[in-house]
């Protein structure tokens, strides 16, 4: 890659073609001009960003140090494995999208002779072929994430730093090819749900990317006509600039989009993907969940071919990403005295932010600022974190508290923080497209898969319980009690643990649904007859747990050590 044009928006280069390994990518100048895919290590090195930190800064006066503190938020960004996974998907989408749009092939140019409007309006046949004889390879993806996770920022970083935005071609393998290739653009969704307003934003963004010589907005955006006319102009421009990827941000703005109608954006996007072959990524908050499903329910359009969906939640407390995030962030202290990170401080930071990255960074900034302004040793303490959080997050904390207590009204108050799990659970189980779950929601997703196999789970729990008690009736009652207590959403290992604990506590006595332990009254105690306990075998679960107690182990730890408790994923593999 060479000749970067800095006077344009984004990175502009002249085409430098690289030989491709995969046959589907060979002989296509749009693909051969793309950069090579970066390794995970290269990805991390190129995207990591941190604020400046030097010991001399700590000797500056209060106001200067506060300025450094407030620069943490725009400067700190930590790439995670989930980011790299999304980058790989993004890279593949762009390449695969260009596979069916090769300017060196007659079929591609045939679309122009037929007329893009006719091709668009004709749609595709049952095999996915349009009227020009092309089966487009474009894929689409919806990235739904909690507000504050940095989804827009992460995609913008990946696109601006790892891809050129515009590539200029002049000739290819001895043939003249005077074309411009816009690799990607990012457009924000309009509030009024109008496809016309979206098209105007599209033309304006193309002009911004291509610079002063581009007049698409003036030529098409200001021109009168119907919504259909405006859509066709967008399609014409997308083809003319050989657009590789369209990213639409803030897609939740059309959360209540109506079905049908010529200005339905979802309908437009589906056609762009399926008929014209333009890869599309939509970014949105939890309000955008089920967007394609709901908007297309009564439409002639289906969910786009090759559609996938990522749903991301906050970082998991104690998880790898949380540990890496807080460890790296904590280093950027501009207080007189460095406060060592402790489990108590970490717990306080997580408790008041719920592991939402943007909230974590904001709280860290506010806490440092308060410590510096308070003077003295400027130490960060748990009480300081609590006091600052109660002021800075005073509107959020009551909602967080409701969520912690299981109060369902919290979902309606702040549905961008956490979706209604019951509804999301049903959506996940019914989804027939590729769906990946990240962050805190991943655990709940695993349990949804577990719940989807209820019969198999109950069968495994019965097998486990019948090793301890002889009566199938009592075993079934006990298994149902444990399963129903969490509606099947508890971790499998935890359910094994609960079953074993209940049986051990009863010392092997039958437990039924009307057991005294589950009612408010109990029978009078009778003097037990003196009986000789039978000797237990070495592998008897009761003996395993009893010996574990003597060694200071929990029931779960003792059973896990002996291999009686399997991880949930092992069980899903067995039944699945």
MARKEVEX-982146 format. One record per residue (C-alpha): residue in one letter; x, y, z. Coordinates in Angstrom, 3 decimals. Layout:
# MARKEVEX-982146
A/X/Y/Z $
...
***
This chain:
# MARKEVEX-982146
X/0.000/0.000/0.000 $
X/1.354/3.407/-0.865 $
X/0.680/7.065/-1.553 $
X/-1.578/8.063/1.335 $
X/-3.654/11.152/0.542 $
X/-3.878/13.079/3.815 $
X/-6.005/15.921/2.427 $
X/-9.094/13.703/2.288 $
X/-11.221/12.362/5.095 $
X/-10.018/8.902/6.074 $
X/-6.989/7.113/4.650 $
X/-6.679/7.208/0.845 $
X/-4.208/5.030/-1.079 $
X/-3.331/3.906/-4.590 $
X/-4.072/0.278/-5.293 $
X/-1.276/-2.185/-4.638 $
X/-2.437/-5.673/-5.596 $
X/-1.532/-8.741/-3.563 $
X/-1.908/-12.335/-4.668 $
X/-4.760/-14.173/-2.957 $
X/-4.720/-17.740/-1.669 $
X/-8.434/-18.529/-1.861 $
X/-9.692/-19.136/-5.430 $
X/-12.858/-17.065/-4.812 $
X/-10.663/-14.004/-4.157 $
X/-8.303/-14.400/-7.101 $
X/-8.556/-12.101/-10.106 $
X/-10.645/-9.530/-8.236 $
X/-8.908/-6.114/-7.992 $
X/-11.228/-4.927/-5.221 $
X/-10.125/-7.825/-2.999 $
X/-6.473/-7.887/-4.054 $
X/-6.119/-4.197/-3.119 $
X/-7.232/-4.798/0.483 $
X/-4.611/-5.029/3.266 $
X/-3.545/-8.403/4.643 $
X/-5.291/-9.606/7.786 $
X/-3.450/-8.785/11.013 $
X/-2.541/-11.387/13.608 $
X/-3.890/-11.066/17.149 $
X/-0.550/-9.634/18.329 $
X/-0.421/-7.088/15.496 $
X/-4.042/-6.156/16.140 $
X/-3.306/-5.484/19.808 $
X/-0.180/-3.426/19.083 $
X/-1.941/-1.254/16.507 $
X/-5.069/-0.511/18.534 $
X/-3.973/-0.222/22.155 $
X/-4.094/3.363/23.370 $
X/-3.098/4.833/26.715 $
X/-2.694/8.300/28.260 $
X/0.804/9.638/28.930 $
X/2.235/8.773/32.327 $
X/5.534/9.966/33.776 $
X/6.750/10.459/37.321 $
X/7.372/14.139/36.597 $
X/3.640/14.663/36.021 $
X/2.934/13.736/39.640 $
X/4.869/16.810/40.805 $
X/2.705/19.236/38.858 $
X/0.181/21.479/40.599 $
X/-3.441/20.450/41.191 $
X/-4.987/21.937/38.041 $
X/-2.337/20.512/35.717 $
X/-2.739/17.030/37.199 $
X/-6.508/17.274/36.912 $
X/-6.048/17.995/33.214 $
X/-4.136/14.712/32.861 $
X/-6.850/12.873/34.782 $
X/-9.585/14.110/32.472 $
X/-7.594/12.974/29.431 $
X/-7.819/9.344/30.563 $
X/-11.221/8.768/28.947 $
X/-10.344/9.849/25.371 $
X/-6.874/8.260/25.563 $
X/-7.462/4.877/27.205 $
X/-8.570/1.965/25.019 $
X/-7.696/-1.673/25.614 $
X/-8.192/-4.259/22.843 $
X/-9.765/-7.508/24.030 $
X/-10.026/-11.002/22.475 $
X/-13.677/-10.300/21.668 $
X/-12.557/-7.243/19.665 $
X/-10.168/-9.360/17.619 $
X/-12.889/-11.917/16.938 $
X/-15.112/-9.122/15.628 $
X/-12.262/-7.748/13.511 $
X/-11.790/-11.144/11.851 $
X/-15.527/-11.250/11.075 $
X/-15.391/-7.686/9.775 $
X/-12.437/-8.459/7.501 $
X/-14.160/-11.543/6.117 $
X/-17.397/-9.610/5.488 $
X/-15.622/-7.047/3.308 $
X/-13.768/-9.668/1.290 $
X/-16.748/-11.971/0.846 $
X/-18.943/-9.007/-0.104 $
X/-16.619/-8.166/-2.988 $
X/-16.493/-11.770/-4.278 $
X/-19.713/-11.322/-6.250 $
X/-18.793/-7.785/-7.340 $
X/-15.793/-8.254/-9.586 $
X/-15.403/-5.438/-12.181 $
X/-13.418/-7.797/-14.407 $
X/-16.437/-10.075/-14.933 $
X/-19.206/-9.547/-17.502 $
X/-21.996/-10.401/-15.048 $
X/-21.078/-7.459/-12.830 $
X/-21.209/-4.959/-15.692 $
X/-24.421/-6.511/-17.040 $
X/-26.284/-4.976/-14.088 $
X/-25.581/-1.502/-15.457 $
X/-26.885/-2.358/-18.929 $
X/-30.065/-3.827/-17.446 $
X/-30.450/-0.861/-15.112 $
X/-29.860/-0.953/-11.377 $
X/-33.456/0.057/-10.711 $
X/-34.774/-2.930/-12.645 $
X/-32.329/-5.268/-10.894 $
X/-33.274/-3.869/-7.492 $
X/-37.039/-3.991/-8.054 $
X/-36.920/-7.513/-9.495 $
X/-35.356/-8.855/-6.315 $
X/-33.924/-12.369/-6.235 $
X/-35.259/-15.782/-7.164 $
X/-35.505/-18.864/-4.948 $
X/-31.814/-19.639/-5.503 $
X/-30.773/-16.116/-4.441 $
X/-29.896/-14.985/-8.007 $
X/-30.752/-11.503/-9.281 $
X/-31.811/-10.709/-12.854 $
X/-28.209/-10.130/-13.951 $
X/-27.374/-13.718/-13.066 $
X/-25.439/-12.911/-9.900 $
X/-25.854/-14.625/-6.548 $
X/-24.516/-12.027/-4.186 $
X/-22.201/-13.142/-1.403 $
X/-22.824/-10.198/0.918 $
X/-23.261/-10.846/4.616 $
X/-24.780/-8.612/7.263 $
X/-24.350/-8.294/10.978 $
X/-26.105/-6.571/13.838 $
X/-23.953/-5.523/16.793 $
X/-26.178/-4.998/19.825 $
X/-24.492/-3.963/23.045 $
X/-25.057/-2.276/26.353 $
X/-24.640/1.497/26.257 $
X/-21.178/2.377/27.498 $
X/-19.495/-0.740/26.111 $
X/-17.812/1.258/23.337 $
X/-19.230/-0.611/20.322 $
X/-19.154/2.440/18.025 $
X/-15.679/3.383/19.191 $
X/-14.297/-0.118/18.700 $
X/-15.627/-0.450/15.139 $
X/-14.446/3.033/14.252 $
X/-10.973/2.237/15.591 $
X/-10.796/-1.019/13.662 $
X/-11.963/0.565/10.410 $
X/-9.897/3.766/10.532 $
X/-6.655/2.177/11.752 $
X/-6.697/-1.215/10.024 $
X/-8.359/-0.437/6.669 $
X/-7.895/2.296/4.068 $
X/-11.131/4.149/3.436 $
X/-10.587/4.835/-0.253 $
X/-8.492/2.982/-2.848 $
X/-7.774/4.471/-6.290 $
X/-7.382/2.041/-9.204 $
X/-5.905/2.947/-12.605 $
X/-4.984/-0.330/-14.311 $
X/-5.089/-3.998/-13.424 $
X/-3.004/-6.690/-15.124 $
X/-2.604/-4.614/-18.256 $
X/-6.240/-3.522/-18.445 $
X/-7.400/0.028/-17.791 $
X/-9.412/0.281/-14.574 $
X/-10.060/3.951/-13.702 $
X/-12.327/3.382/-10.695 $
X/-12.581/4.539/-7.092 $
X/-13.186/1.994/-4.342 $
X/-14.683/3.278/-1.093 $
X/-13.919/0.426/1.286 $
X/-16.274/1.564/4.054 $
X/-18.432/4.393/5.335 $
X/-20.252/4.904/8.624 $
X/-23.636/6.661/8.692 $
X/-25.746/7.519/11.733 $
X/-29.384/6.484/11.611 $
X/-31.870/9.403/11.497 $
X/-34.362/9.866/14.331 $
X/-37.370/10.250/12.041 $
X/-37.063/6.680/10.654 $
X/-37.187/8.082/7.113 $
X/-35.321/6.266/4.349 $
X/-35.162/9.628/2.589 $
X/-33.309/11.257/5.496 $
X/-31.008/8.251/5.666 $
X/-30.173/8.554/1.962 $
X/-29.299/12.227/2.400 $
X/-26.962/11.337/5.285 $
X/-25.404/8.694/3.037 $
X/-24.677/11.203/0.231 $
X/-23.221/13.691/2.712 $
X/-20.910/11.049/4.175 $
X/-19.686/9.982/0.716 $
X/-18.849/13.633/-0.046 $
X/-17.014/13.937/3.269 $
X/-14.951/10.841/2.513 $
X/-14.083/11.717/-1.078 $
X/-13.399/15.390/-0.428 $
X/-14.078/18.652/-2.250 $
X/-14.334/17.055/-5.691 $
X/-17.391/15.038/-4.681 $
X/-20.864/16.573/-5.095 $
X/-23.230/13.637/-4.530 $
X/-25.306/15.454/-1.915 $
X/-25.784/18.454/-4.193 $
X/-26.536/16.213/-7.181 $
X/-28.814/13.667/-5.483 $
X/-29.573/14.733/-1.912 $
X/-31.123/18.072/-2.865 $
X/-32.921/16.716/-5.915 $
X/-36.670/16.286/-5.579 $
X/-38.434/13.002/-6.065 $
X/-40.124/10.136/-4.277 $
X/-38.577/7.967/-1.573 $
X/-38.120/5.271/-4.203 $
X/-36.208/7.735/-6.392 $
X/-33.945/8.614/-3.454 $
X/-33.285/4.935/-2.707 $
X/-32.322/4.267/-6.312 $
X/-29.897/7.198/-6.223 $
X/-28.273/5.680/-3.123 $
X/-27.916/2.339/-4.915 $
X/-26.428/4.074/-7.960 $
X/-23.850/5.917/-5.829 $
X/-22.973/2.791/-3.819 $
X/-22.231/0.994/-7.093 $
X/-20.393/3.957/-8.594 $
X/-17.963/4.220/-5.666 $
X/-17.730/0.402/-5.305 $
X/-18.666/0.565/-1.634 $
X/-17.358/-2.383/0.361 $
X/-19.152/-1.958/3.688 $
X/-21.923/0.229/5.082 $
X/-21.916/0.697/8.874 $
X/-25.087/2.198/10.352 $
X/-24.764/3.519/13.895 $
X/-27.510/4.170/16.463 $
X/-29.913/1.756/14.771 $
X/-32.092/1.764/17.917 $
X/-33.468/5.105/16.723 $
X/-35.848/3.100/14.560 $
X/-36.738/0.708/17.389 $
X/-40.433/1.332/16.731 $
X/-40.100/1.134/12.949 $
X/-43.319/0.154/11.230 $
X/-43.709/-2.721/8.796 $
X/-44.190/-2.072/5.082 $
X/-44.056/1.281/3.368 $
X/-41.486/2.593/0.921 $
X/-39.543/4.479/3.590 $
X/-38.938/1.538/5.900 $
X/-35.191/1.508/6.494 $
X/-35.066/-2.146/7.496 $
X/-36.754/-3.122/4.243 $
X/-34.239/-1.005/2.344 $
X/-31.260/-2.580/4.125 $
X/-32.504/-6.082/3.442 $
X/-32.745/-5.330/-0.269 $
X/-29.304/-3.722/-0.351 $
X/-27.827/-6.894/1.142 $
X/-29.760/-9.572/-0.728 $
X/-30.280/-7.984/-4.158 $
X/-27.421/-5.513/-4.568 $
X/-24.801/-7.376/-2.522 $
X/-23.742/-4.614/-0.130 $
X/-22.514/-5.847/3.287 $
X/-24.157/-3.933/6.148 $
X/-23.340/-3.725/9.850 $
X/-25.855/-2.122/12.187 $
X/-24.764/-0.899/15.628 $
X/-27.266/-0.281/18.391 $
X/-28.211/-0.525/22.041 $
X/-30.469/-3.129/23.650 $
X/-33.446/-1.128/22.357 $
X/-32.537/-2.484/18.928 $
X/-32.911/-6.123/19.978 $
X/-35.248/-8.126/17.752 $
X/-35.198/-5.278/15.194 $
X/-35.134/-7.415/12.054 $
X/-37.513/-9.961/13.555 $
X/-40.127/-7.388/14.620 $
X/-39.879/-5.045/11.647 $
X/-40.042/-7.808/9.060 $
X/-42.752/-9.881/10.755 $
X/-45.445/-8.747/8.349 $
X/-43.229/-7.827/5.433 $
X/-42.460/-9.677/2.213 $
X/-38.773/-9.407/3.109 $
X/-37.039/-12.040/5.183 $
X/-34.103/-11.723/7.540 $
X/-31.141/-10.969/5.240 $
X/-29.181/-13.901/3.848 $
X/-26.043/-14.498/5.902 $
X/-27.354/-12.408/8.785 $
X/-25.581/-12.765/12.116 $
X/-26.024/-10.998/15.419 $
X/-23.657/-10.194/18.280 $
X/-25.164/-9.302/21.655 $
X/-22.736/-7.995/24.255 $
X/-23.181/-7.331/27.943 $
X/-20.947/-5.811/30.626 $
X/-17.694/-7.397/31.726 $
X/-18.012/-10.310/34.135 $
X/-16.808/-9.672/37.676 $
X/-13.644/-11.676/38.220 $
X/-13.523/-12.573/34.524 $
X/-10.420/-12.254/32.361 $
X/-11.582/-9.110/30.549 $
X/-12.562/-7.347/33.783 $
X/-9.244/-8.230/35.421 $
X/-7.255/-6.967/32.434 $
X/-9.338/-3.808/32.125 $
X/-9.170/-2.704/35.760 $
X/-5.501/-3.703/36.060 $
X/-4.484/-1.582/33.053 $
X/-6.736/1.356/33.908 $
X/-5.581/1.454/37.543 $
X/-2.016/2.273/36.517 $
X/-2.966/5.739/35.290 $
X/-2.973/7.571/38.583 $
X/-1.933/11.218/38.818 $
X/-2.335/11.509/42.588 $
X/0.629/12.332/44.857 $
X/0.511/8.855/46.327 $
X/-0.052/5.740/44.251 $
X/-2.853/3.604/45.665 $
X/-2.241/-0.107/45.246 $
X/-5.120/-2.037/43.770 $
X/-6.863/-4.352/46.262 $
X/-9.814/-6.778/46.011 $
X/-11.892/-4.368/48.101 $
X/-11.228/-1.441/45.772 $
X/-11.941/-3.600/42.713 $
X/-15.207/-4.821/44.219 $
X/-16.291/-1.249/44.926 $
X/-15.469/-0.177/41.369 $
X/-17.463/-3.086/39.945 $
X/-20.395/-2.686/42.320 $
X/-21.004/0.935/41.335 $
X/-20.442/0.462/37.593 $
X/-21.725/-3.094/36.936 $
X/-18.626/-3.703/34.794 $
X/-19.695/-1.255/32.063 $
X/-16.377/0.076/30.657 $
X/-17.447/3.688/30.124 $
X/-18.874/3.872/33.650 $
X/-15.694/2.341/35.096 $
X/-13.491/4.924/33.385 $
X/-15.767/7.816/34.395 $
X/-15.870/6.718/38.027 $
X/-12.080/6.298/38.095 $
X/-11.673/9.832/36.728 $
X/-14.126/11.320/39.234 $
X/-12.539/9.457/42.154 $
X/-9.038/10.629/41.237 $
X/-10.247/14.193/40.766 $
X/-11.910/14.159/44.181 $
X/-8.794/12.691/45.820 $
X/-6.595/15.411/44.295 $
X/-8.993/18.198/45.260 $
X/-9.299/16.854/48.823 $
X/-5.545/17.239/49.255 $
X/-3.554/15.398/51.905 $
X/-2.054/12.089/50.745 $
X/-4.637/11.904/47.914 $
X/-5.190/8.193/48.551 $
X/-8.012/6.311/46.828 $
X/-10.203/4.485/49.354 $
X/-13.354/2.389/49.281 $
X/-15.275/5.099/51.127 $
X/-14.090/7.685/48.575 $
X/-15.326/5.490/45.721 $
X/-18.692/5.073/47.469 $
X/-19.122/8.793/48.156 $
X/-18.173/9.819/44.613 $
X/-20.395/7.144/43.030 $
X/-23.412/8.246/45.063 $
X/-23.032/11.727/43.596 $
X/-21.819/10.982/40.053 $
X/-24.177/8.026/39.495 $
X/-27.078/9.178/41.643 $
X/-29.574/8.588/38.812 $
X/-28.233/5.127/37.987 $
X/-27.737/3.612/41.441 $
X/-31.456/3.214/42.284 $
X/-31.913/1.339/39.009 $
X/-28.838/-0.811/39.654 $
X/-30.235/-1.650/43.095 $
X/-33.557/-2.720/41.570 $
X/-31.745/-4.903/39.076 $
X/-29.727/-6.533/41.866 $
X/-32.921/-7.258/43.782 $
X/-34.646/-8.747/40.719 $
X/-37.155/-5.904/40.389 $
X/-38.394/-6.215/36.789 $
X/-39.453/-2.559/36.653 $
X/-35.772/-1.639/36.294 $
X/-35.766/-2.958/32.728 $
X/-38.331/-0.411/31.680 $
X/-36.502/2.423/33.427 $
X/-33.170/1.782/31.785 $
X/-33.447/-0.900/29.134 $
X/-30.091/0.131/27.671 $
X/-28.335/-1.237/30.782 $
X/-29.846/-4.702/30.791 $
X/-32.537/-6.272/28.614 $
X/-35.474/-8.189/29.980 $
X/-33.860/-11.606/30.262 $
X/-37.099/-13.567/29.895 $
X/-37.792/-11.980/26.513 $
X/-34.155/-12.228/25.423 $
X/-34.029/-15.878/26.498 $
X/-36.980/-16.741/24.275 $
X/-35.435/-14.809/21.392 $
X/-32.128/-16.677/21.722 $
X/-33.819/-20.073/21.825 $
X/-35.944/-19.301/18.748 $
X/-33.216/-17.609/16.658 $
X/-32.461/-19.340/13.373 $
X/-29.555/-17.055/12.427 $
X/-25.980/-17.014/13.730 $
X/-25.955/-15.421/17.152 $
X/-22.960/-14.801/19.438 $
X/-23.156/-13.610/23.029 $
X/-20.354/-11.735/24.788 $
X/-19.680/-10.475/28.312 $
X/-22.056/-10.989/31.215 $
X/-24.868/-12.094/28.931 $
X/-22.784/-15.073/27.791 $
X/-23.367/-16.858/31.090 $
X/-27.111/-16.344/30.811 $
X/-26.971/-17.477/27.180 $
X/-25.285/-20.730/28.217 $
X/-28.087/-21.301/30.679 $
X/-30.628/-20.598/27.961 $
X/-29.063/-23.370/25.897 $
X/-29.195/-25.519/28.992 $
X/-32.886/-24.752/29.509 $
X/-33.535/-25.538/25.837 $
X/-32.557/-29.152/26.633 $
X/-34.776/-29.497/29.701 $
X/-35.612/-33.177/29.242 $
X/-31.974/-34.183/28.846 $
X/-30.959/-32.101/31.875 $
X/-33.680/-33.652/34.046 $
X/-32.605/-37.104/32.923 $
X/-29.001/-36.434/33.953 $
X/-30.115/-35.027/37.302 $
X/-32.249/-38.131/37.870 $
X/-29.324/-40.436/37.124 $
X/-27.251/-38.500/39.635 $
X/-29.960/-38.559/42.332 $
X/-30.776/-42.274/41.951 $
X/-27.199/-43.031/42.952 $
X/-28.079/-41.647/46.382 $
X/-31.709/-42.621/47.056 $
X/-33.588/-45.708/45.962 $
X/-37.117/-44.385/45.418 $
X/-37.645/-43.043/41.854 $
X/-40.699/-41.118/43.084 $
X/-38.726/-39.316/45.795 $
X/-35.824/-38.763/43.392 $
X/-38.111/-37.190/40.786 $
X/-39.710/-34.911/43.385 $
X/-36.305/-33.759/44.594 $
X/-34.969/-33.153/41.066 $
X/-38.041/-31.096/40.150 $
X/-37.647/-29.007/43.310 $
X/-34.064/-28.125/42.467 $
X/-34.728/-27.554/38.748 $
X/-37.871/-25.464/39.285 $
X/-36.200/-23.308/41.945 $
X/-34.225/-21.582/39.170 $
X/-36.622/-22.318/36.275 $
X/-33.794/-24.403/34.830 $
X/-31.495/-21.391/34.561 $
X/-29.022/-22.373/37.300 $
X/-25.590/-23.706/36.463 $
X/-25.608/-27.509/36.125 $
X/-22.828/-27.867/38.663 $
X/-24.828/-25.794/41.118 $
X/-27.885/-28.034/40.678 $
X/-25.754/-31.124/41.322 $
X/-24.417/-29.386/44.404 $
X/-27.897/-28.537/45.675 $
X/-29.137/-32.089/45.129 $
X/-26.192/-33.629/46.955 $
X/-26.445/-31.157/49.814 $
X/-30.153/-31.796/50.325 $
X/-29.613/-35.561/50.380 $
X/-26.595/-35.397/52.687 $
X/-28.460/-33.131/55.117 $
X/-31.275/-35.670/55.232 $
X/-28.728/-38.455/55.616 $
X/-30.316/-40.379/52.797 $
X/-33.940/-40.011/54.003 $
X/-36.544/-39.569/51.240 $
X/-37.435/-35.968/50.403 $
X/-40.727/-35.150/48.703 $
X/-42.518/-31.968/47.713 $
X/-44.349/-31.997/51.074 $
X/-41.122/-32.414/53.057 $
X/-41.160/-30.544/56.406 $
X/-38.123/-28.616/55.208 $
X/-40.272/-26.869/52.607 $
X/-43.308/-26.093/54.804 $
X/-43.975/-23.735/57.682 $
X/-44.852/-26.519/60.118 $
X/-43.183/-29.776/61.092 $
X/-44.082/-32.974/62.934 $
X/-43.241/-33.384/66.644 $
X/-39.776/-34.747/67.183 $
X/-39.599/-38.390/68.209 $
X/-36.763/-40.085/69.971 $
X/-34.900/-41.923/67.249 $
X/-34.167/-45.576/67.616 $
X/-30.542/-46.424/67.983 $
X/-29.372/-47.883/64.712 $
X/-26.017/-48.965/63.445 $
X/-25.080/-46.977/60.378 $
X/-24.039/-49.181/57.457 $
X/-20.455/-48.762/56.382 $
X/-20.228/-46.464/53.377 $
X/-18.207/-47.327/50.302 $
X/-15.179/-45.157/49.481 $
X/-16.943/-43.676/46.448 $
X/-20.238/-43.019/48.269 $
X/-21.141/-39.384/47.680 $
X/-22.188/-38.929/51.294 $
X/-18.764/-40.093/52.467 $
X/-17.028/-37.862/49.910 $
X/-18.917/-34.808/51.159 $
X/-18.414/-35.734/54.820 $
X/-14.679/-36.131/54.378 $
X/-14.591/-32.887/52.407 $
X/-16.239/-31.048/55.317 $
X/-13.518/-32.313/57.638 $
X/-10.930/-30.809/55.293 $
X/-12.732/-27.459/55.201 $
X/-14.167/-27.937/51.713 $
X/-17.638/-27.009/50.493 $
X/-20.005/-29.660/49.143 $
X/-19.361/-28.484/45.592 $
X/-15.572/-28.521/46.027 $
X/-15.602/-32.043/47.460 $
X/-17.804/-33.403/44.676 $
X/-15.831/-31.570/42.004 $
X/-12.545/-32.998/43.312 $
X/-13.929/-36.528/42.930 $
X/-15.285/-35.786/39.454 $
X/-18.970/-36.063/40.454 $
X/-19.710/-32.533/39.212 $
X/-19.238/-31.787/35.547 $
X/-19.029/-28.367/34.021 $
X/-22.119/-27.236/32.177 $
X/-20.349/-27.204/28.800 $
X/-19.296/-30.852/29.219 $
X/-22.895/-31.800/29.873 $
X/-24.155/-29.870/26.855 $
X/-21.605/-31.698/24.706 $
X/-22.850/-35.031/26.029 $
X/-26.503/-34.315/25.301 $
X/-26.009/-32.307/22.279 $
***
